[in-house]
Amino acid sequence: MTLIQLIYSSRPFGFDQSILNGILATARRHNPAHDITGALICRSDLYLQLLEGPEQAVDRLYCNIICDDRHLEVRQHLRGPIQNRLFSHWAMLDDPARSWVWPREKVRDGALEQASPMAVRDMFVRLRRAVAETG
């Protein structure tokens, strides 16, 4: 079985805490059944999500996200095979942008589009380290 990692960003449509709670509840219910793990960095102007798991399951989930009307301007940043998961113990870790490095103005001006795939992935590596340090 091939494991892949996929990172995408989108602009939330109608972002509020209840919508975010719904996304997280669905992910935490759905993902374990499909061996998907990952993390979501979120705030009112941006979702940045890392998904990892079996290739077909991750691709199917990503297709569902593309069609989900809570996501606008979905953009894939990275997709490829992995040996080890970053978030193996998390059906879906959420980070309310505490780990975010770019202010809203920079995102609005295209910082995410200009970042390399590895720079985007490094944000999740830092998030994983922060989670490990806090227990």
C-alpha positions in Angstrom: 0.0 0.0 0.0 1.4 3.4 -1.0 1.1 6.1 1.6 1.0 9.7 0.4 1.0 13.1 1.8 -1.1 15.9 0.3 -1.1 19.5 1.3 -3.7 22.0 0.1 -4.9 25.5 0.9 -8.3 27.0 0.5 -10.2 30.1 1.4 -13.0 29.5 3.9 -16.5 30.4 2.9 -18.6 31.6 5.8 -15.9 30.7 8.4 -17.0 30.6 12.0 -16.4 28.3 14.9 -19.5 26.1 14.2 -18.4 25.5 10.6 -14.9 24.6 11.8 -16.3 22.3 14.5 -18.3 20.6 11.8 -15.3 20.1 9.6 -13.2 18.7 12.5 -16.0 16.4 13.7 -16.5 14.9 10.3 -12.8 14.5 9.8 -12.3 12.8 13.2 -15.2 10.5 12.5 -14.3 9.7 8.8 -10.5 9.6 8.8 -9.8 6.7 11.2 -12.0 4.4 9.1 -10.0 5.2 6.0 -6.5 5.3 7.8 -6.1 9.0 7.1 -4.3 11.3 9.5 -3.3 14.9 9.3 -3.5 18.5 10.5 -5.5 21.6 9.7 -4.1 25.1 10.3 -7.0 27.5 10.1 -8.2 31.0 10.5 -10.9 33.1 9.0 -9.0 33.8 5.8 -7.3 30.5 5.2 -7.4 26.7 5.6 -4.1 24.9 5.2 -4.4 21.2 5.6 -2.0 18.2 5.4 -3.6 14.8 4.7 -1.7 11.5 4.9 -2.7 8.0 4.3 -3.4 5.4 1.6 -3.2 7.0 -1.8 -6.8 6.2 -2.9 -8.3 7.3 0.4 -6.4 10.6 0.4 -7.2 11.3 -3.2 -10.9 10.5 -2.7 -11.0 12.8 0.4 -9.3 15.6 -1.6 -11.9 15.3 -4.4 -14.6 15.7 -1.7 -12.9 18.8 -0.4 -12.7 20.4 -3.8 -16.4 19.9 -4.2 -17.2 21.1 -0.6 -18.8 24.6 -0.7 -17.1 25.5 2.5 -13.8 25.8 0.6 -13.1 28.3 -2.1 -10.0 28.6 -4.3 -8.7 25.1 -3.4 -5.0 24.8 -4.3 -2.8 21.8 -4.0 0.7 22.6 -2.8 2.3 19.1 -2.5 1.4 15.5 -3.2 3.8 12.6 -3.0 4.7 9.3 -1.4 5.9 9.2 2.2 7.6 6.6 4.4 6.4 8.0 7.7 3.5 10.1 8.8 3.9 13.4 10.5 0.6 13.1 12.4 0.3 9.4 13.0 -1.7 9.8 16.2 -4.1 12.5 14.9 -7.2 11.8 12.9 -7.2 15.6 12.4 -5.1 17.9 14.6 -6.4 21.5 14.5 -4.2 24.5 15.0 -6.1 27.9 15.1 -3.2 29.5 13.3 -0.9 29.7 16.3 1.8 28.2 14.2 1.1 30.5 11.2 4.1 32.6 10.1 2.5 34.9 7.6 0.2 37.8 8.6 -3.1 38.1 6.7 -1.7 40.9 4.5 1.1 38.7 3.2 -1.4 35.8 2.5 -3.7 38.3 0.7 -0.7 39.5 -1.3 0.2 35.9 -2.4 2.8 34.6 0.1 1.3 31.1 0.0 1.4 31.0 -3.8 5.0 32.1 -3.8 6.1 29.6 -1.1 7.8 26.4 -2.2 6.0 23.1 -1.5 8.8 22.3 1.1 8.3 25.7 2.8 4.6 24.9 3.2 5.4 21.4 4.5 7.9 22.9 7.0 5.0 24.7 8.7 3.5 21.3 9.5 6.9 20.0 10.6 7.1 22.9 13.1 3.5 22.3 14.2 4.4 18.6 14.8 7.4 19.6 16.9 5.3 22.1 18.9 2.7 19.4 19.6 5.4 16.9 20.7 6.9 19.5 23.1 3.6 20.3 24.8 2.7 16.6 25.2 
